Amino acid sequence: MDATSLYDLSPALRLMGMGLVVAAGPLAWLWLRHPGAGPARRLQALTLLTLFLTFDLVLFGAFTRLTDSGLGCPDWPGCYGKASPVGARDHIAAAQAAMPTGPVTHGKAWVEMIHRYLATGVGVLIVVLAVATWVLWRRQRAGSGPRGFIVHPAWPSVTLLWVCAQGAFGALTVTMKLFPAIVTLHLLGGVGLLVLLAVQAESYRQSAGAAQESLGAGLRGLLWVTTAMVAMQIALGGWVSTNYAVLVCNTFPTCQGSWWPEMDFAQGFELWRPLGRSADGSQLEFHALTAIHYTHRLAAYAVFVALGVLAWQLQRADRLAPQRRWLVALAALQLVTGLSNVVLDWPLLAAVLHTGGAAALMTVLSWALCASRAAAEENAKTIAANALPASAGGLKA
């Protein structure tokens, strides 16, 4: 097989062109779906559409990882220097003939490149979102812009920078041969992208008249703590998946027939090391994989308790009823898919849904945070509003 450069930028323009083609479909649908809407309304719809497609991208990224297709094309951004597996079919055939069950096959190459096409398409949508927001915001400030709420352009700008970093991590995932820390950060970056878009989508929803829910300090704090716990649990789950530690415990609730199996936490959570190896190059021990899996499982108990308490407490928050229902449904999904991964030998559908459920949980929690505010903050604004007429009257007198 011919040597292949890890970074081959020659097909980059063609890949960007493919991203434009992928993005053209959603943009055309958006234009036809809202023919009489103003620019601000279309921007709001574009934010929601980009959020939806980014979630789909996270799901397809999980499918790519779980089908071992992450190295289906061992270079970046193209496939053996070509823009698609069609042009690289001879290289792929040679690699597949040399190692039929290896990381490079025609099927895996297509999965990997479709993931890159989708990612580039989402990137194009985020570029459009950022540019359009800046243009409309500047026109509004100049007094010549269209009516309608526009989020501050800092939000889509940060989102654009974030997706560029995601692209860099995607490249490193390939060139560093599925380095566990890089792959986990790539997963967390996808979830972070969903959070950024969810914040912007909720801002537009409030601009349309949706009021924020006033929460007591305790409940607001519980919401923040639960969000942090879910984020940490997603990181642990990513660490389990990227180290292929799912099946080291194939029974529940015990692991390997024990409530506390033999574990090596030091080696298991040695973060900067190659896949399957410790930092000194030695083989990663089975006890290290056990520590990775069991830590995720133990943390899951605490997360489920926190989600249950949060959902119970949110019964008093009428405006957060949709978020509460989603939290209950997604927690149930995570329980079912998590158990399925353990006792059914990691079925692909359950594994993909488990990743999607985690990303959705983080999105809903971010939505709930943006759709609520602390009661103390609400009271302070009320007091200030009530005090203003009295102050004005005193000055007038």
SULRA-V884518 format. One record per residue. RES is the residue in three letters. SS is DSSP state (H for helix, E for strand, C for the rest). PSI is psi in degrees with one decimal (none if undefined). NEAR is the number of other C-alpha atoms within 10 Angstrom. Layout:
res=[RES:RES]
ss=[SS:SS]
psi=[PSI:PSI]
near=[NEAR:NEAR]
This chain:
res=[MET:ASP:ALA:THR:SER:LEU:TYR:ASP:LEU:SER:PRO:ALA:LEU:ARG:LEU:MET:GLY:MET:GLY:LEU:VAL:VAL:ALA:ALA:GLY:PRO:LEU:ALA:TRP:LEU:TRP:LEU:ARG:HIS:PRO:GLY:ALA:GLY:PRO:ALA:ARG:ARG:LEU:GLN:ALA:LEU:THR:LEU:LEU:THR:LEU:PHE:LEU:THR:PHE:ASP:LEU:VAL:LEU:PHE:GLY:ALA:PHE:THR:ARG:LEU:THR:ASP:SER:GLY:LEU:GLY:CYS:PRO:ASP:TRP:PRO:GLY:CYS:TYR:GLY:LYS:ALA:SER:PRO:VAL:GLY:ALA:ARG:ASP:HIS:ILE:ALA:ALA:ALA:GLN:ALA:ALA:MET:PRO:THR:GLY:PRO:VAL:THR:HIS:GLY:LYS:ALA:TRP:VAL:GLU:MET:ILE:HIS:ARG:TYR:LEU:ALA:THR:GLY:VAL:GLY:VAL:LEU:ILE:VAL:VAL:LEU:ALA:VAL:ALA:THR:TRP:VAL:LEU:TRP:ARG:ARG:GLN:ARG:ALA:GLY:SER:GLY:PRO:ARG:GLY:PHE:ILE:VAL:HIS:PRO:ALA:TRP:PRO:SER:VAL:THR:LEU:LEU:TRP:VAL:CYS:ALA:GLN:GLY:ALA:PHE:GLY:ALA:LEU:THR:VAL:THR:MET:LYS:LEU:PHE:PRO:ALA:ILE:VAL:THR:LEU:HIS:LEU:LEU:GLY:GLY:VAL:GLY:LEU:LEU:VAL:LEU:LEU:ALA:VAL:GLN:ALA:GLU:SER:TYR:ARG:GLN:SER:ALA:GLY:ALA:ALA:GLN:GLU:SER:LEU:GLY:ALA:GLY:LEU:ARG:GLY:LEU:LEU:TRP:VAL:THR:THR:ALA:MET:VAL:ALA:MET:GLN:ILE:ALA:LEU:GLY:GLY:TRP:VAL:SER:THR:ASN:TYR:ALA:VAL:LEU:VAL:CYS:ASN:THR:PHE:PRO:THR:CYS:GLN:GLY:SER:TRP:TRP:PRO:GLU:MET:ASP:PHE:ALA:GLN:GLY:PHE:GLU:LEU:TRP:ARG:PRO:LEU:GLY:ARG:SER:ALA:ASP:GLY:SER:GLN:LEU:GLU:PHE:HIS:ALA:LEU:THR:ALA:ILE:HIS:TYR:THR:HIS:ARG:LEU:ALA:ALA:TYR:ALA:VAL:PHE:VAL:ALA:LEU:GLY:VAL:LEU:ALA:TRP:GLN:LEU:GLN:ARG:ALA:ASP:ARG:LEU:ALA:PRO:GLN:ARG:ARG:TRP:LEU:VAL:ALA:LEU:ALA:ALA:LEU:GLN:LEU:VAL:THR:GLY:LEU:SER:ASN:VAL:VAL:LEU:ASP:TRP:PRO:LEU:LEU:ALA:ALA:VAL:LEU:HIS:THR:GLY:GLY:ALA:ALA:ALA:LEU:MET:THR:VAL:LEU:SER:TRP:ALA:LEU:CYS:ALA:SER:ARG:ALA:ALA:ALA:GLU:GLU:ASN:ALA:LYS:THR:ILE:ALA:ALA:ASN:ALA:LEU:PRO:ALA:SER:ALA:GLY:GLY:LEU:LYS:ALA]
ss=[C:C:C:C:C:C:E:E:H:H:H:H:H:H:H:H:H:H:H:H:H:H:H:H:H:H:H:H:H:H:H:H:H:C:C:C:C:C:H:H:H:H:H:H:H:H:H:H:H:H:H:H:H:H:H:H:H:H:H:H:H:H:H:H:H:H:C:C:C:C:C:C:C:C:C:E:E:C:E:C:C:E:C:C:C:C:C:C:H:H:H:H:H:H:H:H:H:H:C:C:C:C:C:C:C:H:H:H:H:H:H:H:H:H:H:H:H:H:H:H:H:H:H:H:H:H:H:H:H:H:H:H:H:H:H:H:H:H:H:H:H:C:C:C:C:C:C:C:C:C:C:C:H:H:H:H:H:H:H:H:H:H:H:H:H:H:H:H:H:H:H:H:H:H:H:C:C:C:C:H:H:H:H:H:H:H:H:H:H:H:H:H:H:H:H:H:H:H:H:H:H:H:H:H:H:H:H:C:C:C:C:C:E:E:E:C:H:H:H:H:H:H:H:H:H:H:H:H:H:H:H:H:H:H:H:H:H:H:H:H:H:H:C:C:C:H:H:H:C:C:C:C:C:C:E:C:C:E:C:C:C:C:C:C:H:H:H:H:C:C:C:C:C:C:C:C:E:C:C:C:C:C:E:C:C:H:H:H:H:H:H:H:H:H:H:H:H:H:H:H:H:H:H:H:H:H:H:H:H:H:H:H:H:H:H:H:C:H:H:H:H:H:H:H:H:H:H:H:H:H:H:H:H:H:H:H:H:H:H:H:H:H:H:C:C:C:C:H:H:H:H:H:H:H:H:H:H:H:H:H:H:H:H:H:H:H:H:H:H:H:C:E:E:E:H:H:H:H:H:H:H:H:H:H:H:H:H:H:H:H:H:H:H:H:H:H:C]
psi=[136.0:146.4:141.3:128.3:137.4:-40.6:103.6:102.3:-2.0:-36.4:8.8:-43.6:-38.3:-36.5:-39.6:-38.1:-39.7:-37.4:-38.4:-39.1:-44.0:-41.3:-24.1:-36.4:-55.8:-38.2:-41.0:-41.9:-40.2:-41.7:-41.4:-29.9:-29.8:66.5:-34.8:6.1:151.4:172.9:-39.4:-41.6:-39.3:-34.0:-39.5:-45.5:-37.7:-36.7:-46.2:-41.4:-41.2:-37.8:-45.8:-46.0:-30.7:-39.1:-42.4:-38.6:-40.0:-42.6:-44.1:-32.0:-40.3:-41.9:-41.4:-45.7:-42.5:-18.6:11.9:37.2:5.4:-24.3:24.8:-29.8:109.6:7.2:178.3:143.0:-9.0:-162.7:103.8:40.1:3.8:161.0:-12.8:163.3:-16.5:-47.8:-20.0:15.0:-34.2:-43.1:-42.2:-42.4:-39.7:-43.0:-38.5:-36.6:-37.0:-32.3:86.9:-31.9:17.8:-171.8:-17.1:112.1:167.7:-43.2:-45.3:-34.9:-41.6:-41.0:-45.9:-43.8:-34.8:-39.3:-41.7:-39.4:-45.9:-41.4:-40.4:-38.5:-43.2:-38.9:-41.2:-42.7:-38.9:-34.8:-46.4:-42.5:-45.6:-47.5:-46.0:-38.2:-44.8:-43.9:-48.7:-36.3:-43.2:-36.9:-38.2:-41.7:-30.9:-6.0:6.8:4.6:169.6:157.3:155.8:150.7:135.7:127.3:154.9:134.2:-11.0:-34.4:-55.7:-25.0:-44.8:-38.9:-40.0:-45.3:-38.5:-44.1:-29.0:-41.6:-37.7:-40.7:-40.1:-42.1:-34.0:-41.3:-43.4:-31.9:-40.0:-51.8:-24.3:15.6:55.5:40.9:120.7:-42.9:-39.3:-43.8:-40.0:-42.8:-34.2:-41.7:-46.7:-34.5:-38.4:-40.8:-41.4:-36.0:-39.9:-40.6:-45.7:-43.4:-34.9:-38.5:-43.8:-39.6:-40.7:-34.5:-42.3:-37.1:-41.2:-32.0:-23.2:3.9:-3.8:126.3:152.4:150.1:133.1:118.7:145.4:162.0:-38.6:-45.8:-39.2:-40.3:-40.3:-38.0:-43.3:-45.3:-42.2:-40.0:-43.2:-39.6:-42.1:-40.5:-43.5:-38.7:-35.9:-41.1:-42.9:-41.4:-39.5:-38.0:-37.3:-49.4:-45.3:-17.9:4.9:50.0:13.2:-42.7:8.4:-21.4:102.7:19.7:160.1:137.5:-9.4:169.2:119.1:34.5:12.0:148.2:-20.2:79.9:166.3:127.9:149.4:91.4:-35.6:-46.4:-37.2:-35.1:30.2:104.6:-40.3:90.8:157.5:165.8:126.5:3.4:155.4:175.5:-28.6:3.0:-4.9:160.8:137.1:128.3:153.7:-35.3:-27.6:-41.7:-36.2:-42.1:-39.9:-49.4:-47.6:-30.7:-43.2:-40.4:-45.1:-40.8:-30.4:-36.2:-46.2:-39.3:-41.7:-38.2:-46.0:-42.6:-39.5:-45.0:-41.6:-46.3:-38.1:-44.0:-30.3:-3.4:-24.1:-9.6:93.7:-39.0:-15.5:17.6:-41.9:-42.2:-39.7:-43.6:-40.3:-40.2:-43.0:-46.5:-42.9:-35.0:-40.9:-41.9:-43.4:-38.5:-47.6:-47.2:-35.3:-45.1:-38.8:-40.3:-36.0:-51.9:-15.2:20.3:45.3:56.4:143.9:-45.6:-45.8:-38.7:-42.6:-43.2:-31.6:-42.6:-44.1:-38.5:-39.2:-44.2:-39.6:-38.9:-45.6:-37.3:-43.7:-39.6:-39.6:-39.0:-45.8:-39.6:-42.6:-25.9:6.6:164.5:160.6:141.2:-34.5:-39.7:-40.7:-42.9:-39.4:-39.9:-37.9:-43.9:-42.7:-39.8:-38.6:-30.7:-23.1:-45.3:-39.0:-42.2:-41.7:-39.4:-38.6:-40.5:-36.4:-40.3:none]
near=[10:8:7:13:13:19:17:16:16:14:18:16:13:16:22:19:17:19:21:18:15:19:23:15:12:18:17:10:10:16:15:10:12:13:9:10:12:12:18:21:18:18:25:22:19:21:22:18:19:25:23:14:18:24:20:15:20:24:21:20:27:24:22:23:19:19:16:17:24:27:24:25:30:26:22:27:27:25:27:26:23:22:23:21:26:13:13:18:17:13:21:25:16:15:18:16:13:12:12:12:9:15:19:25:25:19:13:22:26:19:25:25:24:17:22:24:23:21:26:23:28:24:25:23:26:25:18:18:21:20:16:18:24:19:12:23:20:14:13:16:9:9:10:10:15:14:13:17:19:22:21:13:19:12:15:24:18:14:24:22:13:18:23:13:14:22:19:12:20:22:20:20:23:22:17:16:17:21:20:24:21:22:25:24:18:23:25:20:19:21:23:20:21:25:22:18:25:25:21:22:24:21:20:23:15:14:14:12:8:13:12:17:19:20:20:15:14:11:18:20:13:17:25:15:15:22:23:15:20:23:19:16:20:23:18:21:26:23:26:24:22:22:24:17:20:24:18:19:22:19:16:14:13:13:19:15:12:12:11:11:15:14:19:16:15:10:19:23:16:13:15:13:17:20:18:17:16:19:15:8:10:9:12:18:15:15:17:21:27:24:24:27:26:22:17:20:20:10:16:21:11:15:21:19:12:19:23:16:15:20:20:12:14:20:13:11:14:10:18:20:15:11:21:24:14:16:23:17:13:21:19:14:18:22:15:14:22:21:19:18:19:20:14:14:14:19:14:14:13:19:22:21:19:25:24:23:22:21:25:19:26:24:25:22:23:22:21:27:21:18:21:18:17:18:17:13:13:15:12:11:12:11:10:10:11:11:11:11:11:11:11:10:9:9:8:7:6]
